[in-house]
Amino acid sequence: LCHLPTSVLYFRYRAFIFILTFLLYASFHLSRKPISIVKGELHRYCATLHEGGVRFSSQSQKASDSTRRHPPDNETDCSWAPFDQDNYQQLLGALDYSFLCAYAIGMYLSGIIGERLPIRYYLTFGMLASGAFTALFGLGYFYDIHSFGFYVVTQIINGLVQTTGWPSVVTCLSNWFGKGRRGLIMGIWNSHTSVGNILGSLIAGYWVSTCWGLSFVVPGAIVAAMGVVCFLFLIEHPKDIACSSSLVAHPRGHENGAHRFRLQKPVFVDDKAKPLDPEMQCLLLSDGKHPVHQNHIVVLPADGGGGTAAISFTGALKIPGVIEFSLCLLFAKLVSYTFLFWLPLYITSVDHLDARQAGELSTLFDVGGIFGGILAGVISDRLEKRASTCGLMLLLAAPTLYMFSAISRMGLEATIAMLLLSGALVSGPYALITTAVSADLGTHKSLKGNSHALATVTAIIDGTGSVG
């Protein structure tokens, strides 16, 4: 690649990081979706069984099927213990909030830890661990485990290790993409959430009626495999290509902290001296063949000649807008994750579909979310008003959700329309806050160039949202 022009090389690296981080976090969401699909199988009415259907069975099911020659004693004899009891809704809900509570608490710690560790190693560990515990939940089917505590503990640990994902990928992407058109770029990029949910629904739905254990084992294997890909190919920062050594020799370059340089917005005298992205000028400097105008680079010296320390938790809270957007995301994520975990079961009860059909239909909420995230990014870039864009979409989402229950009972077509509309209005501000807004606040001018705040700010905002 050395013979390529620097601008072309830079574009290729950007595109590669965009696609790679997209796939990495899509795999995280892919592994979160199976629990919502499998709920209908964990507690199932026997009348929904397909006669003559081929099923893989656990050891206890084989024994019970061979001895059962009469109709089941009640409608839930086909359910998986302990979710065959009358309090099954509380038990299924406990699986959700055990994951979410661990995720919310762990997210606050994850950002702080992530600022102090190499992103590639940190993210790789999280993906391998997440894959292992996602698959472990599914192994309960094959080893005939009916202990409620086993499934709760698995969910808790999985929630903790999955917190490594979001701060890492947002920080990595923000290192490569400047603030210009950040809303559009991250709006498109954030569709990985919906893509992961869709793939997770389809994969889990494929196995749910025959062998629900594979609905967890297969996504777990995918996440672990992507962890290996992350370790081999993730490039955290443009400086990791060729910039570190070049900047030391450059008379206007200055390194601090973990080989990072601090830049503030340049003030240029005329229109010909346009400012460059810090990442782009880094590659130009390392190339050694391209002259860089002196006004392109303004280096902010490190305080006291020391390194730039990672920001503290309280310091991140003092950044203007962090608390406000965190609370906004709390309510947006409350609605989004309610749909994530309970929508297939709701569709099963309202439209009388089986678990697989309900899982496939629920993907329409995520399809709407893809368009909503891109639309929110475009509008916020055009208006340069992130908060106003989020506020408007959330105001429109409120009456839409209020009407969702009534309209969706009118038929399948009405359900499809409401899923698309609700997905767009709910996921739009959710996507904008967790990506472009988090990146903006993590590189806020009050930080004076301290790029070590991005993961902590991202973790605070997403962690508060997870409380919802």
C-alpha positions, 0 to 999 in steps of 0.5 A: 500500500506504500505506493498509494497516495496518502489521501487514498490510503487514509480513505481506505483505512477509514473505510476499513475501520468503519466496516470492522467496528460496525461488524464488531458491535453488530455481533454484540447485539446479535448475542443479546437478541436470542433471549427475547426470541427464546422466551416464547419457548421457555414458557410455551402453550402446548397447543402451539406445538407443530405436530410432526415437527422435527425437534432436537431434545435434551436428555430429560425431554427424550425420557418424558416424550417416550413415556407421555402417551396422554395429553399434557395435564395443563397448557404449560407442560411443554415449557422449560422448568423453572419457567413453567410456573405461574410466575413465569413472567417474573422469572423471565423479567428477572433474566432481563434486569439481571443482565441490564443491571449488570450492564448499567453498573459495569458500564460506568466502570468500563469507561474508566478502565477502557481509558487506561488499557489498549482498546484492541486488547480490552475489546478482544477480551470482552468479545471472547468472554461474551461469546463464552457466556452467551453459549453457556446459557444455551448449554443449559438446554443440552445439559438439562439444567433447570436451575434458575440461579444458573441462568441468572448468574450467566446473564449477570456475567454476560452483562458485565463483559458486554460493557467492554464493547460500546466505549471501545468502538465509539472511541476507535471510530471517533479517533478516525473520523472528525467532527464534520458530518459526524451525525450522518456518518455515525447515524449510518454506522449506528445501524449496526445495532439494528442489523445485529438485532435483525441477525440475532432474531433470524439466527435464534428464530431458526433454531428456537422451535427445534433446539433453543440451545443453539439459539445461544450457542451459535451467536456466542460462537460468532461473537467469539470469532469476531473477537479473534478478528478484532485482535488481529485487525483492529487499528485503534488510532491513525498514529498506530500506522506510521505516525508515532515516530514521525511526529517526534521528529517534526519540529511542531509535533509533540507527543504526550500520554500514550503517544497521543498529540493534542490539537486545538482548532486551528486559526487560519489567515486565509481561505487557502490554508484550510484546516485538516483533520488531525488524523489526515495531517498525521499521515501527511507528516509520516509520509514525508512527501507532502508539504503541510501549511504551518496554519494546518497544525496548532499544537497545545503543549502538555500541562507541565510537560507531563502526560495527559491523564485520563479524565476522572468520573466526576470530571466527565460529569462536569462536561456541559451536556453529559448529565442532560443527555444521559437522562434523555437516553435513560428514557429513550433506552427504556423504551428501546430495550422494552421492545428488544426483550419483550416485543416477540412475546407481545407479538405472539400473544397479540397476533397469535404467531409462533416464536419463530414468526414473532421473532422475524416480525419483530425485526421490523422495529429494527428496520425502522430504527436504521432509517430513524438513526440515519435521519436523525444524523442528517437532520442534526448535521444540517441544523447543527442542533443535536438536542433539538433533533432528539427532543422533536423525535422523542415528542413524536414518539410519545403519542406513537407508542401510546397508540401502538397497542390499540392500532396493532390489534387491528391486524398484521398490516397495522402491526407492521406499520406501527413497528416501522414508525415506532422503531424510527422515532425511538431509535433515532434519538437513541442512536444520535445520543449514543454516537454523535452526541457522545463523541461531541461531548467526549471531545468538548472544547472544555477538555482542551484537547484531552482525548482521554475523556471519550470512553468515559463520557460514552460509558456514562451516557450509555450506562445511565441509559441502561438504568432505564 
